[in-house]
Amino acid sequence: MSQSGNFTSGFFVGALLGGLVGGVAGVLAANRISRTDADEAANFNQLSDDIRQNLADMSNDERMEIARRGLEDKISELNAAIEEVRQQLGSTNGHMTDYETSTMDS
C-alpha cells in the first residue's frame, strides 16, 4: 500500500511540474512567435507601400503591360500543367485518348 501512495503522490507532483514547465515554455514560444509575426507584418506593410508607390509612378500602359505579361506567364504555366497531366493519363492506359488523336489530326 505504501508504494501505491508514493506512486500517486509522485504522479501528481510530476504532472504539476510538467504542466508548469510546459506552460512556461508555451508562453515563451508564443511571445517569440508574436514578435516575429509583428516584424513580418511591418516588413510586409513596407513592401506593400513600396509597391503602391511604384505603381503610382507608372503610367496606365506600363501597368497594363506588366499585368498582361503576368497573365501570359500564368497561362503558359497552366498549359504546361495540363499537358503534363494529359501525358500522364494517356500513358497509364497505354494508348491515346480520343482527344489526343483528334488534336494530332488537325
N, C-alpha and C positions, 0 to 999 in steps of 0.2 A: 504494500500500500504506500510506503514512503516514496518509492520510485515513481509511482503514479502521480503523487502530489508534486514531486520535483519536475516531472515531465510537464505537467500542466502549467506550473508557475514559469518554468523556462520557456515554454511555448508562448505564453502571453508576454513575457519580457522581450523575447525575440521579435514578436510581432510588433510591439510598441516601438522598439528600437529601429526595426526595419522600416516601419511607417514613418518615423521621424527622419531617418536618413533619406528615404525616398522623397519625402515632402520637401526637404531642403534642396535635394538635387533637382527636383521639378521646378522649384521657384528659381533657382539659379539658371537653369536651362531656359525657362520661359523669359527671364529677364534678358538673357543674351539674344534670344531669338527676336524679342521685341525691339531691341536696339538695332539689330541687323535689318529688320523689316523697315524701321524708320529711316535708316541710312539708304536703303534701296529705294524707298518711296521718294526721298529727297533727290536722289540721282535721277530717277525716272522723271520727276517733275522738271528738273533742269534740262534733261534731254528733250522732253516734250516742249518746253519753252523754246529751246534752240530750233527744233523742227518747225514750230509755228512761225518763228522769226524768219527762217529760211524760206518757208512757203509764202510769207507776206512779201518778201523781197523779189520773188519770181513773178513773171508775167503769167497770164492765163494759158498762153500757148505752151510755155515751158512746163507748167503743171500738167497740162493735158498730155504732153509728150511723155512725161515720166509715168503717168497713170497708164498710158497706152502700152509702154514697154513692160510695165509690171504685169499688166493683164496678158500680154503676149507670152511672157515667161511662165505664168501660171497655166495658160492654155497648153503650152508645149509640155510642161510637167505632167498635166493630166493626160494628154495624148500618149506620152511615153508610158505612163502607168497603165492606161487602158490597153495599149499594145502588148505590154508585158503580161498582163493578166490573160489576154486573148491567146497569146502563145502558150502560156502555162496550161490553160484549159484545153487548147487544141492538142497539145502533146500528151495529155493524160488519157485521151481516148484513142490515140494512135492514128487518128485520121482528121481530115479537115472538116470544119463545120460548114453548113450551108452558107453562112455569112462569109466565111473566108473564101470559098470558091466563087461566090458572086462578086466579091471585090477583086479577085485576081482576074476574072474575065473582063472587067471593064478597064 
